[in-house]
Amino acid sequence: MNLLVGKTALVTGASKGVGKGVALEFARQGADVVVNYNGDRVGAEATVAAVEALGRRAWAVQANVGDAAQVAQMFDEATAAASRLDILVNNAGVQTWKALLELEEREWDRVIDTNLKGCFLCTQAAGRHMKEHGQGGSIINIGSGCNKVAFPKLVDYTASKGGIEQFTKVAACELGPYGIRVNCVAPGAVEIERTKEESGDYAGTWAKLTPLGRVGLPGDIGEAAVFFASALSRFVTGQTLWVDGGLFSKPSWPYDA
């Protein structure tokens, strides 16, 4: 199936991990992809090459999504290259692993600026662009189990992801009249470059906690994003889809590990 033929997507934080997985799934479904990165240009260029190897066009565009001027420049560059953007995926994110009483203000600001403010700035820019072109669009926010589960030592990250879920609902209500749908994909335990470094056996640890018996992969999140980006979800907006193998459906999680 080619569910996204003729579409162009902008994926933030797409130099690796979930963002790269989303970009590649979009390309497999026929979309061209603007690959945003902040510091990892090498990774972004690798994503671009992988998209092009699938027969689609791709461009790497640098921007710190928490900076309004850089976001504006990113959208100018993206639309100059691709003419029109049909899909935005707000994936760029950072986290701080530190207890609440030890967390520094600069660390809080970095996470909120990237994860939550970045989602706001990019959604606003995409919403204005999509409204102007009058052909609707799809905005997909990447959430987390932190949308609804309290994670100690991740207070800034949890606050940002909980905020994204509510932001998704409000944005869906306000942008719906323009044919713009806004939804959230909330991953469970996903094995990427960063999570592999968190534990000696990340996949083995989290697979035992997940009802489906394995951890997620970037492609799992990418396929869920394809659903929200395509006409298959044309009457779906303001929703959060848990792509977690059942992990956060367990009422006793994680205390029965």
Buried (B, 14 or more C-beta within 10 A) or exposed (E): EEBBEEBBBBBBBBBBBBBBBBBBBBBBBBBBBBBBBBEBEEBBBBBBEBBBEBEBBBBBBBBBBBBBEBBEBBBEBBBEBBEBBBBBBBBBBBBBEBEEEEBEEEBBEBBBBBBBBBBBBBBBBBBEBBBEBEEBBBBBBBBBBBBBBEBEBBBBBBBBBBBBBEBBBEBBEEBBEBBBBBBBBBBBBBBBEBBEEEEEEBBEBBBEBBEEEBBBBBBBBBBBBBBBBBEEBEEBBBBBBBBBBBBBEBEEBEEEE
